Amino acid sequence: MKLMRLFLAYRRFLLVLFTPLLLLPLPLIIRTKEAECAYTLFVVAIFWLTEALPLAVTALLPALMFPMFGIMASKEVASAYFKDFHLLLTGVICLATSIEKWNLHKRIALKMVMLVGVNPAWLTLGFMISSAFLSMWLSNTSTAAMVMPIVEAVAQQIIHAEAEVDAIEMAYANGATNHALELDENINDCEADDLKDKAKQANGYCNGTANTAQNVVCQIEKEKNPAASETGRKYRNKRDHMMCKVMCLCIAYASTIGGLTTITGTSTNLIFAEQFNTRYPSCQCINFGSWFILCIPISIIILLLSWVWLQWLFLGFNFKEMFQCGKTKTVRELASARVIQEEYKKLGPLTYPEVITLILFFLMALLWFTRDPGFIPGWASLFSEYPGFATDSTAALIIGLLFFIIPAKTLSRTTNGESIAFDYTPLITWKEFQTCMPWEIAILVGGGFALADGCEVSKLSAWIASKLSPLGSLPVWLIIIITSLIVTSVTEVASNPATITIFLPILAPLAEAILVNPLYILIPSTLCTSFAFLLPVSNPPNAIVFSYGHLNIMDMVKAGLGVNIIGVAVVMLAVMTWAVPLFKLDTYPSWAPIPLNNTGL
């Protein structure tokens, strides 16, 4: 038993020590550049999947191993660690920093919920829409950490309001006040204070987007009061408990689903776009606009079906009650409306920094959409002498720089009304930007680019393509389903960026080997990489909502399995229907190379 505890304590150290040693016969026996590159790829993949080392540290291994094996020179490997992706990420993080700093995210979330209504089912949908919209522009982790405290406050207010009504009714029935109920209310108030403290702790993770889900869970679990997890003291009845579960899960899932919609919404989309454009530079079909057109229907369908699934699984789905107009609002609905309106009033009127951030937000989106829309000439055509020079990162940097230039305060007169006092502070500072910048993701992506370059230079990609060519006898739809299910399974136990970084260099040669448009396989695989819904440790949003204590593992597994199936099915529907004319998936494109064994076809 002691030996087992010792092994568990040092399991990461043992993985780091024995993985390279056990795989060492591969380059020593075969002695080819393909084998040496495969050795590096296996070591990095195992370290990423097991997180034996921090993801960013593992991502630096290609910079060490490729020069030692003579695959690439150190200068060549180093240049792969900073690409156009990093410039795009920089501009997006500038926007996200300003949105978080000036509380614009909270105003947007509350306003959307107020528009939808306070019926429990509609309230849940309102929170899902708010989270999904924010996740389109902010990281999934930040979105979940921002919205969950609002959701928790609403849930506790509903429970307390209904408890008060029950106490009054019982008092009238008994002819006297029930002191036991008053004691229960006081206990619930204390628990509510504990939950608010937890909400504040969880909200601190909005700046740590690169933290793993395990770290999020561990940090909050350490400070959690065990007594607060007793369901008998938290909830009046089973329905209250189910309502809290649904509200937590809807935030976790919507934060992930919303990120699918835009290229900048999640790191996996950005990694795919950069690796795809690097491997196929002649293809200009992947940009902000085309991705949005493809994925907005996917996100909406998955979001609505997930909402229906969660409602049915935990609360039952009563269509008649939902769509009954003009009925008197229940205590639950009145409590929800009151807490949401109070939270919105606390924000006060729209401030100058919020207005400027909102304007820059719409301006950045407009520049992305109009750069090269396809059906009409975009603003990139103004620089016709330099085709392909201006990218989405160009627009992101233009707006990102403005956040460091535009002052956060307007001119103000002093008390005597004569002179003008002005304290120049930009909308965001470099220190604030650094706090929000996910440096670990930036280095991780750079390591993925280095691996992809190494696979090309060593001709490992060509070797993989030749071995995968027999799969061409299978129907394309079956290949897509198999790859999507594999990726979805792996991403449940590994980080999403690491998963997509490992599989892209394998799936691209597969598509080329069977003469199928690479987008046909790469797009569904990329989207399915985000479907990490089963476990609290699958991704940080799951961990954040799990830390509030309303859910157990089986709740997440049951709900997440359904959402995973919905996600894969909707993605398959998309790539078989509207994605085909959008990206011409039914033909093998001229921008993709033809494998040597197929040159005669």
N, C-alpha and C positions, 0 to 999 in steps of 0.2 A: 504493500500500500504506500509506503514511504517512497519507494522507487517510482511508482506511478505519479505521485505528486511532484517528485523531482523532475520527471520527464515532462509533465505538463508545464511546469514553471519554466523549463529551458527549451520548450518545443520550437520556438522561433530561432533560437541560437543553433539548435541541431539542424533545422531546415537549411539555414544559411551555410552551415558547415558541410553537410553531406550532399546537398543537391548538386553543387558543381562537381564534387568528387564522383558521385554515382554516374553522372552523365559524361564524365571525362573520356571514357572509351570511344565515344562517338567521333570526336575530332582526331583522336590519336590513332584509331584503326583505319578510318576511311580516308582521312588526309586530303580532303577537297575543300574548296572555299564554301561549297553548299553545306557540307557537314559542319564546318566551323560556324557558319552563320546560323544553322539550325540549333547548334549547341547554345549559342548566345540567346536565341529566341526562346528555347525551352527554359533556360535558367530564369530569364526575365519573366516569362509567363507564369512559372511556378511561384516566383516571389510575389508577383502581382496578385495571383489568385489566393495565396495564403496570407498575404500581407506580412510575410516574415520580416521584411524591411519596410520602412515608410515608402509609399508609392513613388514619391519624388526621388528618393535615394535610389530605388531600383531603376528608375528611368534613366539614371546617369550611367548605368552599366554598359550600354552600347558604346558610349564615349570612351570607356576604358578597354573594352574587349575587341572592338573592331580594329583599332590600330595595332593591338598586340597580335591578332591573327592575320594582319596584312590585308584586310578586306577594304578598309577605307582609311585615308590619312586623317589624323586628328583634326586638322583644319576643316576637312570636308564634313566630318561628323558634327563638329561644333556648329557649323552653319545650318544644320538641320534642326537645331534646337530653338531657332527663332524664325518664325514664318509670318505670313500675312495674318494667320489666325490670331497671333498675339496682339497685333495692332487692332484688330476688330474687337478682341476681348477687352483691351484697354479702354476703347471708346464706350463700350457697353457698361463697364464697371463704373466709369465716370457718371453715367446716367443713373445707375443703380445706387451709387453713393449719395447723390443729391436727393433721389426719391426717398431713401431711408432717413437721411438727415433731417429733411423738412416734413416728415410724416405724411407725405402725399399718398403713400400706399394705404395708410389707415383710412384716409378720407375716401379714397376710391372704393375700398372694400366695404365700408359702412354704407356709402351711398348706394352701391349696387344691391346690398341686402335690403335696404329701405325700399328700393324700387320693386323688388320681387314680392315682398310681403312677409308676414310673420306666421302664417300657417306652418306648423313644424316641417312638413314636406317641402313647401316652397322656401322656407328659411334655410333648410339644408341645401337646396339647389342654389339659393342666393350666395351662400358661402362658397359653394363649389365654383360658381361662375367667377366670383371675386378672386379666389385663389388661382384659378386657371388663367385669368387675365393678367394678374400680377406676375405669374410664373413665366408668361411669354417674354417678359423683359427683365425680370430678376431671377436669381438662382432659385431652384426648388427649395433648398434649405432655408434661405432667407424668407421666402413666401410662407412656408409652414410656421417658422418661428414668429413671424409678424402676426399672422391671422389667428393662431391658436389661443393666445391670451384673450382675444375678443370672443372667440367661440366659447371658451371656458367661462367667461363672465356671463354670457347669455345663458348657458346651460345652468349655472348655479342660480341665476336670478329666477329662471323658470321654476326650478325645484323649490326654492324658498317661497316664491309667490304662491304656489299651489299648496305648500305646507301651511302658510298663513290662512288661506281660505279653508282648508280642512280643519284647522284649529278653531276658527270662528264658528264653523258649522257644528263642530262637536261641542263647543261651549254653549251654543244655543240649545242643542239637544239635551245636554246635561243640566242646563240651568246654572252652570258655574264654569269658571275658567279651569281648564285642565293644566295643572302645573307641570305635569310630566311633559306635555307638549312644549311648554315654554323652555324646559330644560333641553329638549331635543333641538329646538330652534337655536339655542345658544351654542350647543355643540356644533350644529351645522354652520353657524357663523364662524366659529373658530376654524373649522375645516376649510371654509371658504377663504379665510385669510391665508391658511397654509397653501391652498391652491394658487392664490394670487402670487405668493412668493415663488412658487414653482414656475408660474407663468413668466415672471420676471427673469428667472434663471434661464428658462428655455429661450427667451427672447434674446439673450446674450449670444446665442449661436448664429444670429443672422449675419454676423461678420465672419464667422468661421466656416465658409462654404466648403473648404477643402477637408474639414474634419471628417473622419469616418463615422459611420452610423454607430459602431460599437462605442466609440469615445463619447458620443452624445448620450447614449443610454447609461454608461458607467458613471459619468459625471453627475447626472441628475439622480440616479439611483442611490448614490452615496449619501446625498443630502435628504433623501425622502424619508418621511416619518412612517414606519411600518404600520402604525395604528391607523393611518389615514387610508390604507388600502382595504379596510374592511367594508365590504359593500353594504352591510346592514346599517352603517352609520352615514354613508354618503348619499344613499338613494332612498326615497320614500317607498318605491315599489320597483318591480322589474322593468316596467315601461320606461321609467326615468333612467335606469341603467342602460337600457337599449338605446334610448335617445342620445345619451352621452357617447356611446360607442359609435353610432352612426355619424355624429357630428365630428368626432375625431378622425374616423376613417375617410370621410368625405374631404377633409382638408389634406390629408396625406396623399390621397389618390389624385385629387384635382391639381395639387402642386406639381405632380409629375406629369399628368396628362397635358396641362397647359404648356409645359416646356416643349412638347412635341411640335407646336404650331409654328415656331419661328426658328430660323437657323441659329439665332443667338439665345434661344430659350433654354438650352441645356448644353452641357459640354460635349455630349455624344454627337449632337448635330454639328457642332463646330468642328469636331475632330473628323467626322465624315466628310464635310465640305472641303476642308483643307487637304486631306489625304486624297480625295477624289480629284480635286483640281490639280494637285501635284502629279498624280499618276496619269491623268488624261488632260493635259493643258490645252488641247485643241477643242475640248468640249466647254462651251460657255452656258450650258443649260441649267446649272445649279447656281441659283442666286437667291436673294431674300424673297423676291416676288414669286418665283416659281415654286419655291418650297412652301410658302404661305398658301398658295392656291391649292397645292397638293394636300397639305396637312390640316387646314382649317376644317374641312368636312370630317376628316378622321378624328380630330380632337373633339368636335361637337358631338359626333355620334357616340364615341367612347364615353364622353362625359355624361350624356343623357342616359345611356344604357347602364352605366355604373351607378348612377343615382337611383334608377329603378331597381337595380339589383340590391343595393344596400338597404333601400326602403323595404323591399319585400323580405329580405333575409332577417332583418332585425325588428321591424315595426309592422310589417304587413302593408300592402299597398291598396289604399281605399280611394279609388278614382272618384266616387260619388262625393265623398267628403272634401276632396281637394278642389273640385271644380264647382262646388256649391256656392253661388254668389249671394251676397246680401245677408248672410247669416250672422248672428251675433258672435263677436269674438270671444273665445274662451279665455280663462285666466292665464293659460300658458301663452297664448298669442299676445295678450295685453302686456304680460311681463316681458316677453321678447321685444315688443315694440318699444317699451319704456327704456330698457337698458340700452338698446341700439341708439335711440334718440338722445339719451343722456351722453353716451360716448361721443356721438357726433357733435353735440353742443360744446363739449369740452375742447374740441379742436378750434372753435371760434370761426370767424370769417376767413375766407381764402386770403393767404398772406402773399406779399410780393415775391418771396423766393419760391413759393409753391406755383404761382402763376408762371414765372420764368421757367421753372423746371418742366411744367406742363407744356409750355410752348416749344421748348427744346426737344422734349419727348416726341411730340407730333412732327416736328421738323425732321428729326432723325428718321422716323418711320417713313415720312414722305420721301426723303432722299433715297432710302433703301428701295422703296417701291418704284420710284421713277428713274432709277439709274439705267436700267435696261429692261423695261417691261416686256419686250418681245413683240407685242402687237403694234406698238408705235415706237418711234425713236425716243430714247431717254436722254437725260442730260449728259450721259457719258459720250453721246455722239457729238457734243460740242468740241471734244478733243479727238476728232477723227484721225489726226496725224499720229496719235498714240493709242491705237485700239487695244483694249484689254488692260491698259495701265491703271485706270481708275476702277477700284473694286468697292465692295461694301465696307471694307475697313477704311477707305478714304472718307466716306460719309461719316462713319463713326468717329473718326479722329477730328474731323471738322467741328462736330458738335461737342465732342469730349473736351477739346481745347477751350471752348466757350465757357464751360463750367469753371475753369480756372481764371477766366478773364472778367466775366460779368460780376459786378458787385452784389453782395447779398443784402445790402441795405441801401435805401434811397436817401437822397439829400434831406436833411432836417434842419430847421431853424432853431437857434438857441432861444432861451427864455426872453431875451430883450428884443427878439424879432428882427434883428439886423443881420448879424453874421450867420454863416451857414456852417454847421458842424457836419463833418463827414468822416466816417471811419471805414476805410476801404478794406473790406474782407471779401474774397470771392465766394461764389456759391459753395465750393468745396475746396479743401486744402489738400496738399499732398499727403499729409499724415492721415487724413480721413480716407483718402483714396487707397493708401497702403493697407489700411485696416480691412477694407472690403475686397481687395484684390486677391483672388485665389492663386497664390504663387505655386502651390503644390500642383494644381491642375495645369498651370502653364508649363512647368517642367515635365510633368507626366506626358503631356501632348508632344512636347519636343522629343522625348524619348521614343514615342511612337513613330514620329517622322524619321528619326534616325534608324529605327528598326526597318521601316519600309524601304529606305534608301539602301540599307545593307542587303536586304533581300533582293533588290534589283541588281546591285553591283555584283553580288556573288552568284547571280543567276539561280538563286533558290526559288524565286517566284516562277521562273520558267520550268524548273524541275517539278514543282508542285502542280503546275498546269498540266504537264504531260501525264502525271500520275492520276489526275482527276478527270481526264478526258473520257474514260469509260462511263462516267455518270451521265453523259449526253444521251444515253439510251433511255433514261428516266424522263417522265413528263416534267416540264419546267415547274408547273404548279406544285408537284410533289417535292422537288428540290427546294423550292422556296419555303414550303411548310417545314421540311426537315431542318433547314438552316435556322429558320425563325424559332422553332422549338428548342433547338440546341442553345442558341444565344439567350433565349428567355430563361432557360434553366441555369445556365452558367452565371447570368447576371444576378441571380438570387443570392449567390454566395460570394460573388466578387464585385468589386466596384464597377459601376457602369462605364466610366472612361477606360479603365483597364481592359474590360471585356471587348469594347469596340476596337480598341487599339490592337488587341491580339488577333481578332477575327478578320479585320479588313484586309490585311496582306494575304490572307488565305482565300477569302471569298472572291476577291477580284480576279486572281488567276483561274479560279474555278469557272467563273462566268466566261472568261476568254477561251478556256479550253473547250467548252461545249457550245461556243459561238452564240451566246445569249447576251443581249444588252446588259452590261455590268450593273446598270441601275435597277434592273429587274430583280436582282438578288441583294444588292447593297442597300437599297432603300428600305425594304421590309426588315432586313437584319438590323439596320441602324435604329429604326423605330422600336423594334422589339427589345433592343438593349435597354430601353428605359422602363420596360415592364417588370420592375422589381417590387412586387406588391405583397409577397407572401410573408416575409419575416421582418421583425423590427430592425435587424441588422442589415437588411437588403439595401437600404438607402437612408440618408439622414432624415428626410421628412417622416418616414415610418418610425424612426427612433424618437423623434421629437414628440409625436402624438402619443406614442406608447408610454413615454415617460410621465404622462399625466395620470396614469393609474387606472383608467377606465377600461382598458383592453387587456386580454390575455393572448397568449401565442395562438391558441386555436381560433380565436375570433379573427385574427389577421390572416391565418391560413385559409379559413373558409371563405372569407370575403375576398382575399387576394386571388385565390384560385379562379373564382368567377370573373374577376376583372381581367386577369391574365388571358382567359379564354376569349372574353369579349374583345380585348385588344388585338390578339393575333387574328381573330376572325375579321375584324374591321380592316386591319391592315391588308389582309389577303383580298378583301373586297375592293379596296382602293387600288392595289397594283393590278388587279384584273379588269378594272373598269376605267375610271377617269384618269388614272396615271398613264395609261397606254397612249392616248393621243397627246397628252401633255408632254411626255418625254420620248415619244416614238419608241416605246418598249418592244413593239412587235418586229423590229428590224435590228440587225446587227450594225451598229453605227460605224461610220468611217473614222471617227476619232479613236476607236479602240483597236489595238493591234491584233493581227491575225496570227495565231500560233503557227510555228514552223511546220507541224504535222498536218496543218489544214490549208497550206498555201495552194494546194492543187484543187481545192473545192471551188 
